[in-house]
Amino acid sequence: MKKLLIVLMLVTTTPAAWAQGCSLCTKTAAGLDDKSAKGLNGGILYLATLPLAILGTVGFVWWKHNKKSI
């Protein structure tokens, strides 16, 4: 199980996976003024907060659970 988790972490955190971007968002942000571009970036961070918080909570609980059993 641990090997599968390590492989999944390595596959999902490769630089190629993080280098993907929405070309439409890039073109839209390039055409915006500074204030609107900051608003777009803020919206993206706002939408990313909940999934990252859920993932972080699950990871923390998993870590605490496995730490006690060792």
Backbone torsions as a table, in degrees:
resi	resn	phi	psi	omega
1	MET	NA	-41.3	-179.4
2	LYS	-66.6	-36.2	178.7
3	LYS	-64.7	-40.6	178.2
4	LEU	-63.5	-42.2	179.0
5	LEU	-64.0	-41.7	178.7
6	ILE	-64.4	-42.9	178.9
7	VAL	-63.4	-43.6	178.7
8	LEU	-63.2	-38.5	178.5
9	MET	-66.4	-41.2	180.0
10	LEU	-67.8	-38.1	-179.0
11	VAL	-69.6	-40.2	-175.6
12	THR	-82.1	-13.2	-178.8
13	THR	-109.8	21.2	177.5
14	THR	-72.1	151.9	179.5
15	PRO	-58.8	-32.8	179.4
16	ALA	-64.7	-35.2	179.6
17	ALA	-69.5	-34.8	-179.2
18	TRP	-83.2	-16.8	-176.6
19	ALA	-82.6	-7.5	179.7
20	GLN	-69.8	145.0	178.1
21	GLY	-151.4	154.8	178.9
22	CYS	-79.5	116.7	-177.9
23	SER	-65.8	-32.0	178.0
24	LEU	-65.7	-42.0	177.8
25	CYS	-64.7	-38.8	179.7
26	THR	-65.1	-44.5	179.4
27	LYS	-67.3	-37.1	178.5
28	THR	-66.2	-45.4	-179.2
29	ALA	-65.7	-32.1	179.3
30	ALA	-67.8	-30.0	-178.8
31	GLY	-88.9	-2.1	-177.0
32	LEU	-93.2	158.9	173.0
33	ASP	-78.2	175.8	-173.0
34	ASP	-61.9	-42.2	-177.6
35	LYS	-66.5	-42.6	179.6
36	SER	-68.7	-36.8	178.4
37	ALA	-65.1	-39.3	176.7
38	LYS	-65.2	-36.7	176.9
39	GLY	-65.2	-40.0	177.5
40	LEU	-64.0	-44.7	178.5
41	ASN	-64.1	-39.8	176.9
42	GLY	-63.1	-39.3	177.7
43	GLY	-65.1	-39.3	178.1
44	ILE	-64.3	-44.5	178.2
45	LEU	-64.9	-37.9	178.0
46	TYR	-62.0	-44.3	179.9
47	LEU	-70.0	-25.5	-179.8
48	ALA	-83.6	-15.5	-174.2
49	THR	-63.8	-48.2	-176.0
50	LEU	-63.8	-50.3	178.6
51	PRO	-61.4	-37.5	178.9
52	LEU	-68.7	-36.6	177.8
53	ALA	-66.5	-41.6	178.0
54	ILE	-64.0	-46.3	179.7
55	LEU	-63.0	-41.2	178.2
56	GLY	-64.8	-39.8	179.2
57	THR	-65.9	-45.3	178.2
58	VAL	-62.1	-42.9	178.9
59	GLY	-64.1	-40.6	179.3
60	PHE	-65.9	-44.5	179.1
61	VAL	-63.7	-42.2	178.1
62	TRP	-61.6	-43.6	-179.3
63	TRP	-63.8	-45.4	179.5
64	LYS	-63.4	-40.3	-179.5
65	HIS	-64.5	-45.0	-179.3
66	ASN	-72.8	-28.0	179.0
67	LYS	-67.2	-36.0	-179.7
68	LYS	-70.8	-32.4	-175.5
69	SER	-79.8	-10.6	-178.2
70	ILE	-86.4	NA	NA
